[in-house]
């Protein structure tokens, strides 16, 4: 589909001078004809505005905005998204991160999938890459959700908001559905505004779907090792709506079924016991399941073999997030302190 309703591609950018150019170049080469691009510089301290403004000067379908000062109580990204939506002219809103590279058929894919699934909102996983081995080992923990906690096939047919998922790198809305749901203003103080927005759409009675966009979108999940740890740490506790009891259940499940059995293998092989075959085959099953996820996401071959350490770190980072919340430490994200 190369023609269709007008699409507004809306990009929040904060300190993205090293990453935004491939995104803008990818949008310049789109096969889809009816779209605009609106980029907001969210009070960057680097050269983001100069880059964005230069592209806007050269391309009539592109608009550069300067973001307003962050309102009290708001998180940065929801506020930037809200300003973008107010400036948008299209029938379809495509919120895209500034460090994600779209293929030429990206907007055609968005329109086709939105209509095919009769969806009011949509999100999708891009193809994720990493810059180092240790980042490749740990960032796939984001896939733990669809591997264990929430099979994605449950999202489309169910109406419960709990059965919802989204990732901020790509979020798509029909204009009317976005406005009627209250937009990002309903998640103005949420750290995981993407997941919370997906849930908000379902609570408002709209159809939300989560898909796989790896053939039309690619990019880095995080841009450094420190960013990886901070990103994972901020996400897990918030994912459970900052409730302790599901975190306790998840921690027990992880330790008892995914971590301890793996560390028992050397002992049971040495001492031998009637439970040895059960433990070994249980670990083989876990490794196989995690390998399928890694293969599906086109991750390096070695990633699944670190599953005991990966799942143990999930628990450690989860409770570290709780401690930070209780102590009011917050975390640094794109040169902004977030609590």
PLY file of the C-alpha trace (Angstrom):
ply
format ascii 1.0
element vertex 339
property float x
property float y
property float z
element edge 338
property int vertex1
property int vertex2
end_header
0.00 0.00 0.00
1.66 3.18 -1.22
-1.31 5.50 -0.88
-3.88 5.90 1.87
-4.90 8.12 4.76
-2.51 10.83 5.88
0.00 9.62 8.43
1.73 11.84 10.98
5.11 10.41 11.96
5.82 11.91 15.36
9.33 11.77 16.79
10.36 12.89 20.28
14.09 13.65 20.34
16.22 14.42 23.38
20.01 14.44 22.98
19.84 12.33 19.83
22.44 14.04 17.63
24.42 10.79 17.29
21.41 8.65 16.39
18.66 10.61 14.65
20.10 11.03 11.13
19.51 7.38 9.99
15.92 7.69 11.22
15.29 10.87 9.23
17.02 9.49 6.14
14.88 6.36 6.37
11.73 8.48 6.41
12.93 10.44 3.37
12.97 7.21 1.35
9.45 5.99 2.18
7.37 4.43 -0.60
4.18 5.69 1.05
3.26 9.10 -0.32
0.77 10.73 2.06
2.58 11.58 5.28
4.21 14.29 7.34
7.05 14.13 9.85
6.98 16.19 13.04
10.05 16.13 15.29
10.15 17.77 18.69
13.43 18.67 20.32
12.76 17.87 23.97
15.11 20.46 25.50
18.27 18.77 24.26
21.66 19.88 25.48
23.50 18.68 22.34
23.14 19.48 18.63
19.80 17.70 18.10
17.91 20.91 17.28
20.41 22.01 14.62
20.10 18.65 12.82
16.31 18.49 13.01
15.86 22.12 11.96
18.20 21.67 8.99
16.20 18.66 7.75
12.94 20.58 8.20
14.29 23.50 6.17
15.14 21.14 3.28
11.95 19.06 3.34
8.49 20.64 3.17
6.74 17.61 4.70
8.89 17.83 7.83
8.29 20.15 10.80
10.68 20.89 13.67
9.31 21.92 17.05
10.99 23.11 20.20
9.54 21.43 23.26
8.12 23.44 26.13
9.46 23.30 29.65
8.49 20.10 31.41
5.29 20.54 33.42
5.32 19.68 37.10
4.36 16.08 37.73
4.85 15.00 34.12
7.47 12.57 32.85
9.45 13.84 29.88
8.39 11.49 27.10
4.61 11.62 27.68
4.82 15.42 27.62
6.79 15.41 24.37
4.32 12.94 22.83
1.38 15.12 23.89
2.90 18.17 22.21
3.54 16.16 19.05
-0.06 14.94 18.88
-1.32 18.52 19.21
0.73 19.51 16.16
-0.20 16.46 14.05
-2.48 16.75 11.00
-2.82 13.10 10.01
-5.56 10.51 10.48
-3.01 8.03 11.80
-0.41 8.87 14.43
2.88 6.95 14.22
5.05 7.68 17.26
8.60 6.63 16.44
11.75 6.80 18.54
14.57 8.93 17.18
17.06 6.06 17.09
15.04 3.53 15.06
15.69 3.09 11.34
12.66 2.48 9.08
12.79 0.49 5.85
11.32 2.09 2.67
8.08 0.11 3.08
7.67 0.92 6.77
4.67 3.26 6.49
3.03 0.97 3.94
3.42 -1.85 6.46
1.92 0.26 9.25
-1.18 1.13 7.23
-1.67 -2.41 5.97
-1.37 -3.98 9.45
-3.59 -1.40 11.13
-6.41 -2.06 8.65
-5.81 -5.80 8.41
-6.17 -6.25 12.17
-8.97 -3.66 12.41
-6.94 -2.12 15.21
-7.30 1.24 16.89
-3.78 1.17 18.30
-0.74 -0.91 17.59
2.82 -1.45 18.75
5.53 -3.81 17.57
9.03 -5.08 18.21
11.69 -3.80 15.79
14.73 -5.93 15.08
16.99 -5.14 18.02
20.74 -4.98 17.95
23.39 -4.34 20.60
26.90 -2.92 20.61
28.62 -5.49 22.85
28.42 -9.13 23.92
27.26 -8.30 27.46
24.49 -6.06 26.11
23.38 -8.89 23.82
23.32 -11.23 26.82
21.17 -8.99 29.01
18.88 -6.79 26.90
16.87 -9.84 25.65
15.35 -9.92 29.13
12.74 -7.59 27.60
11.49 -10.66 25.71
10.88 -12.44 29.02
7.40 -10.90 28.97
6.22 -12.69 25.84
8.22 -15.84 26.55
6.85 -16.45 30.04
4.49 -13.82 31.46
2.26 -12.80 28.55
2.01 -14.83 25.33
1.26 -12.23 22.70
-1.49 -14.24 21.04
-3.63 -13.34 24.09
-3.48 -9.60 23.42
-5.73 -9.33 20.37
-8.71 -11.53 21.39
-8.96 -10.36 25.02
-10.47 -7.14 26.33
-8.78 -7.08 29.73
-6.22 -4.28 29.92
-3.77 -6.56 31.73
-3.37 -8.52 28.49
-1.65 -5.71 26.68
1.89 -4.86 25.67
3.61 -1.99 23.88
7.08 -0.67 23.24
7.76 3.03 22.87
9.98 2.59 19.84
6.81 2.27 17.75
3.28 3.19 18.79
0.47 3.71 16.28
-3.00 5.19 16.86
-6.05 6.11 14.89
-6.50 9.81 15.55
-10.05 9.50 16.91
-9.13 6.62 19.23
-6.11 8.50 20.54
-8.15 11.61 21.30
-11.06 9.73 22.85
-8.79 7.72 25.15
-7.21 10.90 26.50
-3.88 10.37 24.76
-0.61 10.39 26.62
-2.10 12.79 29.15
-3.66 9.76 30.87
-0.17 8.34 31.51
1.52 11.70 32.14
3.37 10.48 35.25
4.25 6.96 34.14
7.80 5.75 33.54
6.62 3.01 31.17
4.27 5.25 29.25
4.24 2.80 26.33
2.92 -0.23 28.23
0.56 1.91 30.28
-0.78 3.53 27.11
-1.50 0.14 25.58
-3.47 -0.77 28.70
-5.28 2.57 28.62
-6.45 1.93 25.06
-7.96 -1.38 26.09
-9.60 0.13 29.15
-11.20 2.71 26.85
-12.70 -0.13 24.82
-10.39 0.05 21.80
-8.67 -2.80 19.99
-4.93 -2.85 20.63
-2.55 -5.27 18.93
1.14 -6.06 19.28
3.05 -7.27 16.22
6.51 -8.00 14.88
8.06 -5.20 12.81
11.55 -6.65 12.46
11.37 -6.59 8.64
10.61 -2.86 8.48
12.23 -1.40 11.63
15.61 -1.91 13.24
17.74 -0.29 15.88
19.44 -0.56 19.22
17.33 -1.33 22.26
19.84 0.56 24.42
22.88 2.59 23.45
25.36 1.52 26.14
25.92 -0.96 28.95
24.87 1.56 31.59
21.79 2.43 29.55
20.94 -1.29 29.32
21.04 -1.80 33.08
19.13 1.43 33.79
16.52 0.54 31.18
15.92 -2.94 32.55
15.96 -1.75 36.14
13.38 0.97 35.55
11.04 -1.33 33.64
10.33 -4.40 35.74
8.79 -2.91 38.88
6.82 -0.40 36.82
5.56 -3.23 34.58
3.78 -4.68 37.63
2.25 -1.26 38.39
4.63 -0.95 41.35
2.85 -3.76 43.20
4.91 -6.03 45.40
2.87 -9.25 45.33
3.25 -10.00 41.58
6.94 -9.19 41.92
7.24 -11.74 44.74
5.48 -14.36 42.62
7.68 -13.62 39.61
10.84 -13.73 41.77
9.88 -17.07 43.31
9.04 -18.51 39.89
12.35 -17.32 38.44
14.51 -18.58 41.29
12.74 -21.90 41.88
12.11 -22.98 38.29
14.61 -21.15 36.07
17.70 -20.42 38.17
18.19 -23.03 40.92
17.73 -26.11 38.64
20.51 -24.89 36.37
22.94 -24.37 39.26
22.07 -27.85 40.58
23.29 -29.65 37.47
26.98 -30.04 38.56
25.91 -31.40 41.97
23.37 -33.91 40.70
25.81 -35.17 38.07
28.46 -35.68 40.73
26.31 -37.20 43.45
23.57 -38.72 41.27
20.01 -39.01 42.49
16.60 -40.25 41.30
15.74 -36.66 40.36
18.73 -36.28 38.04
16.88 -37.00 34.74
14.01 -34.68 35.69
16.33 -31.78 36.47
18.43 -32.29 33.36
15.46 -32.55 31.01
13.80 -29.60 32.72
16.87 -27.48 31.98
16.96 -28.75 28.41
13.35 -27.64 28.02
14.10 -24.16 29.38
17.13 -23.83 27.12
15.12 -24.97 24.11
12.29 -22.52 24.80
14.67 -19.61 25.31
16.61 -20.64 22.19
13.42 -20.48 20.13
12.84 -16.93 21.35
16.45 -15.95 20.61
16.28 -17.48 17.13
12.97 -15.79 16.41
14.44 -12.41 17.42
17.63 -13.10 15.41
19.91 -12.87 18.41
23.44 -14.32 18.53
23.67 -18.08 19.11
25.27 -17.77 22.54
22.50 -15.70 24.19
20.27 -18.61 25.40
23.14 -20.38 27.19
23.30 -17.59 29.77
19.69 -18.07 30.85
20.40 -18.85 34.55
22.39 -15.63 34.92
19.85 -13.66 32.86
16.87 -14.72 34.94
18.78 -14.27 38.21
19.61 -10.73 37.13
15.92 -10.13 36.42
15.21 -10.75 40.10
18.16 -8.68 41.30
17.29 -5.70 39.09
13.61 -5.95 40.08
14.33 -5.63 43.76
16.97 -3.00 43.10
14.22 -1.00 41.42
11.99 -1.42 44.49
14.78 -0.22 46.78
15.42 2.82 44.58
11.70 3.62 44.64
11.52 3.38 48.43
14.65 5.49 48.88
13.54 8.04 46.30
16.78 7.72 44.33
15.32 7.74 40.85
17.59 7.21 37.86
19.26 9.17 35.09
17.64 8.86 31.66
18.79 10.98 28.72
20.39 13.53 31.07
17.20 13.93 33.05
16.56 12.73 36.59
13.46 10.54 36.73
11.72 9.51 39.94
0 1
1 2
2 3
3 4
4 5
5 6
6 7
7 8
8 9
9 10
10 11
11 12
12 13
13 14
14 15
15 16
16 17
17 18
18 19
19 20
20 21
21 22
22 23
23 24
24 25
25 26
26 27
27 28
28 29
29 30
30 31
31 32
32 33
33 34
34 35
35 36
36 37
37 38
38 39
39 40
40 41
41 42
42 43
43 44
44 45
45 46
46 47
47 48
48 49
49 50
50 51
51 52
52 53
53 54
54 55
55 56
56 57
57 58
58 59
59 60
60 61
61 62
62 63
63 64
64 65
65 66
66 67
67 68
68 69
69 70
70 71
71 72
72 73
73 74
74 75
75 76
76 77
77 78
78 79
79 80
80 81
81 82
82 83
83 84
84 85
85 86
86 87
87 88
88 89
89 90
90 91
91 92
92 93
93 94
94 95
95 96
96 97
97 98
98 99
99 100
100 101
101 102
102 103
103 104
104 105
105 106
106 107
107 108
108 109
109 110
110 111
111 112
112 113
113 114
114 115
115 116
116 117
117 118
118 119
119 120
120 121
121 122
122 123
123 124
124 125
125 126
126 127
127 128
128 129
129 130
130 131
131 132
132 133
133 134
134 135
135 136
136 137
137 138
138 139
139 140
140 141
141 142
142 143
143 144
144 145
145 146
146 147
147 148
148 149
149 150
150 151
151 152
152 153
153 154
154 155
155 156
156 157
157 158
158 159
159 160
160 161
161 162
162 163
163 164
164 165
165 166
166 167
167 168
168 169
169 170
170 171
171 172
172 173
173 174
174 175
175 176
176 177
177 178
178 179
179 180
180 181
181 182
182 183
183 184
184 185
185 186
186 187
187 188
188 189
189 190
190 191
191 192
192 193
193 194
194 195
195 196
196 197
197 198
198 199
199 200
200 201
201 202
202 203
203 204
204 205
205 206
206 207
207 208
208 209
209 210
210 211
211 212
212 213
213 214
214 215
215 216
216 217
217 218
218 219
219 220
220 221
221 222
222 223
223 224
224 225
225 226
226 227
227 228
228 229
229 230
230 231
231 232
232 233
233 234
234 235
235 236
236 237
237 238
238 239
239 240
240 241
241 242
242 243
243 244
244 245
245 246
246 247
247 248
248 249
249 250
250 251
251 252
252 253
253 254
254 255
255 256
256 257
257 258
258 259
259 260
260 261
261 262
262 263
263 264
264 265
265 266
266 267
267 268
268 269
269 270
270 271
271 272
272 273
273 274
274 275
275 276
276 277
277 278
278 279
279 280
280 281
281 282
282 283
283 284
284 285
285 286
286 287
287 288
288 289
289 290
290 291
291 292
292 293
293 294
294 295
295 296
296 297
297 298
298 299
299 300
300 301
301 302
302 303
303 304
304 305
305 306
306 307
307 308
308 309
309 310
310 311
311 312
312 313
313 314
314 315
315 316
316 317
317 318
318 319
319 320
320 321
321 322
322 323
323 324
324 325
325 326
326 327
327 328
328 329
329 330
330 331
331 332
332 333
333 334
334 335
335 336
336 337
337 338
